[in-house]
Amino acid sequence: MSPEVGRGPIAQRNAVAKLGAALLIALPLVATIDPVSALVALALEIPLLLAAGLSARQFWLRTLPLWIAAPTSAVTIALYGATSGEVYAEWLFMRVSEGSLLLAAATFLRVLAIGLPAVVLFVTVDPTDLADGLAQIVRLPARFVLGALAGMRMLGLLADDWRALSLARRARGVADTGRLRRAVGTAFALFVLAIRRGSSLATAMEARAFGAPGRRTWARQSRLTAADGLLLLYGAAISATALTVAIAVGTFTPVLGR
């Protein structure tokens, strides 16, 4: 886990439990597009977000894309969404109506209700812990999990490689002019370098019997605890409560039924 990440109660939970909780919250909310269920879910997620242990700066920086995407999506839906009810404004292809505004509000809340817990939960996930959990608890193929983990670990090198390639090309006088041409050339060189590194990594993993048949042993055991079970139950309770309230007040709007 990154040292800059908070260490609240949720941060200590198993990576598979965090993944499961995020899915339990997100998947049921995808089935409906009403503002009530999303608003209820968002309110119930507040204790979950606080328990992640992130500082205010970490929280806002990590979730900034959501705070940009949610209003942007809402504005688009308000202008171009399905028209129903009273029409408040109309110009060319844009039409703001009662139905489009309601749909925009539901979209805004759903983006936050689905995205916030997913981002906050995964901020505290270490890739190695997630790989251990997926292989040992979910029982995904070890070869696939370890290959994905190795690839994820290599992502951090791309920025360093881009910087090194740019400096090397400038030192040779190859990319003194033409920003677009320089970017395309560097991207192609980075692509070739990534293929070579991937081939070398695959050979090294094969040499260490990462693809051998038989049961694999693990340096660290990954197990679900009672606290992990409570996290999963809380994620399921959020979705169940949100859908129940939406059905009770009559706002439940299934996506497939639209």
C-alpha positions in Angstrom: 0.0 0.0 0.0 1.3 3.5 -0.8 2.6 5.3 2.2 0.6 8.4 1.3 -2.7 6.5 1.6 -4.7 6.8 4.8 -4.9 3.8 7.1 -8.5 3.8 8.4 -10.5 0.7 9.3 -11.5 0.1 5.7 -7.9 0.4 4.5 -6.9 -2.7 6.5 -9.5 -4.9 4.9 -8.8 -7.6 2.3 -8.5 -6.3 -1.2 -11.1 -8.9 -2.4 -13.6 -7.6 0.2 -13.1 -4.1 -1.1 -13.6 -5.2 -4.7 -16.7 -7.1 -3.7 -18.2 -4.2 -1.7 -17.7 -1.9 -4.7 -19.4 -4.3 -7.0 -22.3 -4.9 -4.6 -22.9 -1.2 -4.4 -22.5 -0.5 -8.2 -24.3 -3.3 -9.9 -27.8 -2.9 -8.4 -27.6 0.9 -8.9 -27.0 0.3 -12.6 -30.4 -1.4 -12.9 -32.3 1.8 -12.1 -32.0 5.4 -13.2 -33.9 7.3 -10.5 -32.5 10.0 -8.2 -33.9 8.6 -5.0 -32.0 5.3 -5.0 -28.8 7.1 -5.9 -29.3 9.7 -3.2 -30.0 7.1 -0.5 -27.0 5.1 -1.6 -24.8 8.2 -1.5 -26.0 9.1 2.0 -25.3 5.5 3.3 -21.8 5.6 1.7 -20.6 8.5 3.9 -19.5 6.3 6.8 -17.7 4.0 4.3 -15.9 6.9 2.8 -14.9 8.3 6.2 -13.7 4.9 7.4 -11.2 4.8 4.5 -8.9 7.1 6.5 -8.1 9.5 3.6 -7.2 13.1 4.4 -9.3 15.8 2.9 -6.6 16.6 0.3 -6.2 12.9 -0.7 -10.0 12.5 -1.0 -10.5 15.5 -3.2 -7.5 14.8 -5.4 -8.4 11.2 -5.9 -12.1 11.8 -6.7 -11.6 15.0 -8.7 -12.3 13.3 -12.1 -15.7 12.2 -10.6 -16.6 15.8 -9.6 -15.8 16.9 -13.1 -17.6 14.0 -14.9 -20.8 14.1 -12.8 -21.8 17.7 -13.6 -20.6 17.4 -17.1 -22.8 14.3 -17.7 -25.7 16.0 -15.9 -25.5 19.1 -18.2 -25.4 16.9 -21.3 -28.4 14.9 -20.2 -30.3 18.1 -19.3 -29.8 19.6 -22.8 -30.1 16.5 -24.9 -32.0 13.9 -22.7 -35.4 12.4 -23.4 -38.1 15.1 -23.4 -41.1 14.7 -21.2 -43.3 16.9 -19.2 -43.1 20.7 -19.4 -40.5 22.2 -21.7 -38.5 25.0 -20.1 -36.2 26.0 -22.9 -35.5 25.0 -26.5 -32.9 26.0 -29.0 -31.8 24.0 -32.1 -31.1 20.4 -30.9 -31.2 21.4 -27.2 -34.3 21.0 -25.2 -34.6 21.4 -21.5 -37.7 19.7 -20.1 -39.0 18.5 -16.8 -38.0 14.9 -17.7 -34.5 15.8 -18.9 -33.8 17.7 -15.7 -35.0 14.8 -13.6 -32.8 12.4 -15.6 -29.9 14.8 -15.3 -30.2 14.8 -11.5 -30.4 11.0 -11.4 -27.3 10.8 -13.7 -25.3 13.2 -11.4 -26.1 11.3 -8.3 -25.5 7.9 -9.8 -22.0 8.9 -11.1 -21.1 9.9 -7.5 -22.9 7.0 -5.8 -21.2 4.4 -8.0 -17.8 6.1 -8.5 -17.0 7.5 -5.0 -16.9 4.2 -3.1 -15.1 2.5 -6.0 -12.4 5.1 -6.1 -12.0 5.4 -2.3 -11.9 1.7 -1.8 -9.4 1.1 -4.5 -7.1 3.9 -3.4 -6.2 1.7 -0.4 -5.7 -1.5 -2.4 -2.2 -2.8 -2.9 -1.8 -4.6 -6.3 0.1 -7.5 -4.8 -2.6 -8.0 -2.1 -5.3 -7.9 -4.8 -3.5 -10.5 -6.8 -3.0 -12.7 -3.8 -6.7 -12.5 -3.0 -7.9 -13.1 -6.6 -5.8 -16.2 -6.9 -6.3 -17.6 -3.4 -9.9 -16.6 -2.6 -11.6 -16.1 -5.9 -9.6 -18.9 -7.4 -8.7 -17.1 -10.7 -5.9 -18.8 -12.7 -2.5 -17.9 -11.1 -0.8 -17.4 -14.4 -3.4 -14.8 -15.5 -3.3 -13.0 -12.1 0.5 -12.9 -11.8 0.8 -11.8 -15.5 -1.7 -9.0 -14.8 0.2 -8.0 -11.7 3.5 -7.9 -13.5 2.0 -5.7 -16.2 0.5 -3.4 -13.6 3.8 -3.0 -11.9 5.4 -2.1 -15.2 2.9 0.8 -15.8 4.9 3.0 -13.5 7.9 2.7 -15.7 6.2 4.2 -18.8 6.5 7.8 -17.5 10.2 7.3 -16.8 10.8 5.7 -20.2 9.0 8.5 -21.9 11.2 11.1 -20.1 14.4 9.1 -20.9 13.5 8.7 -24.6 12.6 12.4 -24.9 16.0 13.4 -23.4 17.9 10.9 -25.5 16.2 12.1 -28.7 16.9 15.7 -27.9 20.5 15.0 -27.1 20.9 13.5 -30.6 19.2 16.6 -32.1 16.4 14.3 -33.5 13.5 16.1 -32.0 14.4 19.8 -31.8 11.3 20.9 -33.8 7.8 19.7 -34.4 6.1 18.9 -31.2 3.5 16.5 -32.8 6.1 14.7 -34.8 8.3 14.4 -31.7 5.4 12.9 -29.7 4.5 10.4 -32.4 8.1 9.3 -32.7 8.6 8.9 -28.9 5.3 7.0 -28.6 6.4 4.5 -31.3 9.8 4.1 -29.6 8.0 3.6 -26.2 5.7 1.0 -27.9 8.7 -1.0 -29.2 10.5 -0.8 -25.8 7.3 -2.0 -24.0 7.1 -5.0 -26.3 10.8 -5.9 -25.7 10.4 -5.5 -21.9 7.2 -7.6 -22.0 9.0 -10.4 -23.9 11.9 -10.3 -21.4 9.5 -10.4 -18.5 7.6 -13.3 -20.0 10.8 -15.3 -20.5 11.9 -14.6 -16.9 8.5 -15.7 -15.5 8.6 -18.9 -17.5 12.1 -19.6 -16.3 10.8 -19.3 -12.7 8.0 -21.8 -13.5 5.2 -19.3 -13.3 3.4 -21.2 -15.9 4.0 -24.7 -14.5 1.1 -27.0 -13.8 0.3 -28.1 -10.3 -0.6 -26.3 -7.1 1.3 -23.0 -6.5 2.5 -21.9 -3.1 2.2 -18.3 -2.0 4.5 -16.1 0.1 1.5 -14.4 1.8 -1.8 -16.0 2.7 -4.9 -14.1 1.8 -8.0 -14.8 3.9 -11.4 -13.2 4.5 -12.0 -12.3 8.1 -15.3 -11.4 9.9 -14.5 -7.7 9.4 -14.3 -8.4 5.6 -17.6 -10.1 5.8 -19.1 -7.0 7.5 -17.8 -4.8 4.7 -19.4 -7.0 2.1 -22.7 -7.0 4.0 -22.6 -3.3 4.3 -22.1 -2.9 0.6 -25.1 -5.2 -0.1 -27.2 -3.4 2.5 -26.5 0.0 0.8 -27.8 -1.3 -2.5 -30.8 -3.2 -1.0 -31.8 -0.1 1.1 -31.5 2.2 -1.9 -33.6 0.0 -4.2 -36.2 -0.6 -1.4 -36.7 3.1 -0.8 -36.9 3.8 -4.5 -39.6 1.1 -4.9 -41.5 2.3 -1.8 -41.7 5.9 -3.0 -42.6 4.9 -6.5 -39.5 6.3 -8.3 -37.8 3.0 -9.3 -37.2 3.2 -13.0 -35.5 0.1 -14.5 -33.0 0.9 -17.2 -34.2 -2.0 -19.4 -37.8 -0.9 -19.1 -37.1 2.6 -20.6 
